[in-house]
Amino acid sequence: MSQVSSIRNQLPTVLTLINAGCGIVGLAVLVLAGQSALPIAAGLIFVGWAFDIADGLAARLLRATSKFGQSLDSLADAICFVVLPTLLVLAQANGDPLVLVAAGIFAMCGLLRLGRFSSEENGDAMFSGLPSVVAAMLVAALVLVVHGQTGIDIASGYATSLFSLVLLMLGLLMVSRIPYNDLPKRLLRGEIPRWPFVIACIAIVIDPTRLLLTIALLLYVGFYPMYALIAQRAT
């Protein structure tokens, strides 16, 4: 029985390692295949997000939370949600200096965000600053849209300025103190209606352009800064 219990308690660690594995595989395919692997690498960010949620849920259900697990989770998140999206943009930017600088700032802010998350106690079902996983998913979604719709790299035309601006904005939001809701946790608790989320997920999955996914992420990213600004002006 004790051996079964020990194996069960390792489940969160296994899920965390799979999250890290998604990031490592994504980096590998980008290095080996370049721009042709952009959709695969971008998709692995979303797979990593699913396992990131699963490991936290498993740790709470099995009461297997630990300092080791938290540290390992931060390392996995750094690979999948900071390093991979940074290289994802760089692989399509063809060495454009503006994107290089913006990507470097994005990566540093992402690491600061993860370090702060590991060292601070956040409010229940709340994040202090934009979660790095959301920033990574928005970068991946934008790359998928550009790659799928136009087939061109982001170093051309206005796309360079757009991606640089988005990366800088996401970096600043990650290191900000703006509160963001932990929507997956609130959904699992039943604190917010689930049916709109289910309908939105179905629409996003069946949308081949990935525009709905991008819009949904942009709404999440932009809503809380706007709400904080309105609340500050009202006081």
C-alpha positions in Angstrom: 0.0 0.0 0.0 2.8 2.4 0.9 4.4 1.7 -2.5 1.2 2.5 -4.3 0.8 5.7 -2.3 4.4 6.7 -3.1 3.8 6.1 -6.9 0.6 8.1 -6.7 2.3 11.0 -5.0 4.8 11.1 -7.9 2.0 11.8 -10.4 2.3 15.6 -10.1 6.0 15.4 -10.7 5.5 13.3 -13.8 2.9 15.8 -15.2 5.3 18.6 -14.5 8.1 16.8 -16.4 5.8 16.3 -19.3 5.2 20.1 -19.3 8.9 20.6 -19.4 9.2 17.9 -22.1 6.8 19.9 -24.3 9.0 22.9 -24.1 12.2 20.8 -24.8 10.6 19.1 -27.8 9.4 22.5 -29.1 12.9 23.9 -28.9 14.3 20.9 -30.5 12.0 21.0 -33.5 12.6 24.7 -34.0 16.4 24.1 -34.0 16.2 21.2 -36.3 13.4 22.2 -38.7 13.3 26.0 -38.4 10.2 27.9 -39.7 8.6 24.7 -41.0 8.2 23.6 -37.4 6.5 26.8 -36.2 3.0 25.3 -35.9 4.2 22.3 -34.0 6.3 24.3 -31.6 3.4 26.8 -31.0 1.0 23.9 -30.4 3.3 22.4 -27.8 2.9 25.5 -25.7 -0.8 24.8 -25.4 -0.2 21.1 -24.7 2.3 22.2 -22.0 -0.4 24.5 -20.5 -2.8 21.5 -20.2 -0.2 19.5 -18.2 0.6 22.6 -16.2 -3.0 22.8 -15.0 -3.1 19.0 -14.5 0.0 18.9 -12.3 -1.4 21.6 -10.0 -4.7 19.9 -9.8 -3.2 16.5 -9.1 -1.0 17.9 -6.4 -3.9 19.4 -4.6 -6.2 16.4 -5.0 -3.4 14.0 -3.8 -2.1 16.4 -1.2 1.3 16.0 -2.7 2.4 19.7 -2.7 6.0 20.3 -1.8 8.8 22.9 -2.2 10.5 20.5 -4.6 7.3 20.3 -6.7 7.0 24.1 -6.8 10.6 24.6 -7.8 10.3 22.0 -10.5 7.1 23.6 -11.8 8.9 26.9 -12.1 11.7 25.4 -14.1 9.2 23.6 -16.4 7.3 26.9 -16.9 10.5 28.7 -17.7 11.3 26.3 -20.5 7.8 26.0 -22.0 6.4 29.4 -21.4 9.4 31.7 -21.5 12.2 30.1 -23.5 10.1 28.4 -26.1 7.8 31.4 -27.0 10.9 33.6 -27.2 12.6 31.3 -29.6 9.3 30.8 -31.5 9.3 34.5 -32.3 13.0 34.7 -33.1 12.7 31.7 -35.5 10.2 33.7 -37.6 11.9 37.1 -37.2 14.9 36.2 -39.3 17.2 38.1 -36.9 15.4 41.5 -37.0 17.1 43.6 -34.3 13.9 45.2 -33.1 12.3 41.8 -32.5 15.5 40.5 -30.9 15.5 43.3 -28.3 11.8 42.9 -27.6 12.1 39.2 -27.3 15.0 39.6 -24.9 12.9 41.9 -22.7 10.0 39.5 -22.9 12.2 36.6 -21.7 13.7 38.6 -18.8 10.3 39.7 -17.7 9.0 36.2 -17.9 11.8 34.9 -15.7 11.2 37.7 -13.2 7.5 36.9 -13.2 8.1 33.2 -12.4 10.7 34.1 -9.8 8.3 36.4 -8.0 5.4 33.9 -8.2 7.6 31.2 -6.6 8.7 33.6 -3.7 5.3 35.3 -3.0 2.0 34.2 -1.7 -0.7 35.3 -4.1 -4.4 35.7 -3.3 -6.7 32.8 -3.7 -7.5 32.2 -7.4 -5.7 35.4 -8.2 -2.4 36.2 -9.9 -0.2 39.3 -9.3 0.7 40.3 -12.9 -0.1 38.6 -16.1 0.6 34.8 -15.9 3.6 33.8 -18.0 1.6 30.9 -19.5 -1.0 33.4 -20.9 1.7 35.6 -22.4 3.3 32.5 -24.0 -0.1 31.3 -25.4 -0.8 34.7 -26.9 2.6 34.8 -28.6 2.0 31.3 -29.9 -1.5 32.2 -31.2 -0.2 35.3 -33.0 2.6 33.2 -34.7 0.0 30.6 -35.7 -2.2 33.3 -37.2 0.6 35.0 -39.1 2.1 31.7 -40.3 -1.3 30.2 -41.3 -2.9 33.2 -42.9 0.0 34.8 -44.8 2.8 32.3 -44.8 5.3 35.2 -44.3 7.7 35.8 -41.5 7.2 38.6 -39.0 10.2 40.5 -40.2 8.2 41.9 -43.0 6.1 45.0 -43.1 4.3 46.2 -40.1 4.5 42.7 -38.5 7.9 43.5 -37.0 6.6 46.5 -35.1 3.4 44.6 -34.1 5.3 41.7 -32.6 7.8 43.9 -30.9 5.0 46.0 -29.3 3.1 42.9 -28.2 6.3 41.3 -26.7 7.1 44.6 -24.8 3.5 44.9 -23.6 3.3 41.3 -22.4 6.7 41.7 -20.6 5.5 44.8 -18.7 2.2 43.2 -17.8 4.0 40.1 -16.4 6.1 42.2 -14.0 3.2 44.5 -13.1 1.1 44.2 -10.0 -2.2 44.1 -11.9 -4.4 41.4 -10.4 -5.5 38.7 -12.9 -8.1 36.0 -12.2 -7.1 32.3 -12.2 -9.9 31.3 -14.6 -9.3 27.6 -14.6 -9.3 27.4 -10.9 -12.6 29.4 -10.7 -14.1 27.2 -13.4 -13.3 24.0 -11.5 -14.8 25.5 -8.3 -17.9 26.5 -10.2 -17.5 30.1 -9.2 -18.1 31.3 -12.8 -20.5 29.7 -15.3 -19.0 26.9 -17.3 -21.2 26.7 -20.3 -19.9 29.9 -22.0 -16.4 28.6 -21.5 -17.3 25.3 -23.1 -18.9 27.0 -26.1 -15.9 29.3 -26.5 -13.5 26.3 -26.3 -15.4 24.4 -29.0 -15.5 27.5 -31.2 -11.7 28.0 -30.7 -10.9 24.4 -31.4 -12.8 24.2 -34.7 -11.6 27.6 -35.9 -8.8 26.8 -38.4 -7.6 30.5 -38.5 -6.9 30.6 -34.7 -8.3 34.2 -34.8 -10.9 33.4 -32.1 -8.1 32.0 -29.9 -6.1 35.1 -30.4 -9.1 37.4 -29.7 -10.0 35.5 -26.5 -6.4 35.8 -25.2 -6.2 39.5 -26.1 -9.5 40.1 -24.2 -8.1 38.3 -21.1 -4.8 40.2 -21.3 -6.4 43.6 -21.9 -9.5 43.4 -19.6 -7.7 43.6 -16.2 -5.4 46.6 -16.9 -8.4 48.5 -18.2 -10.5 47.5 -15.2 -7.7 48.5 -12.9 -7.3 51.9 -14.6 -11.1 52.6 -14.4 -11.2 51.6 -10.7 -8.2 53.8 -10.0 -9.9 56.8 -11.6 -13.1 56.2 -9.8 -11.4 56.4 -6.3 
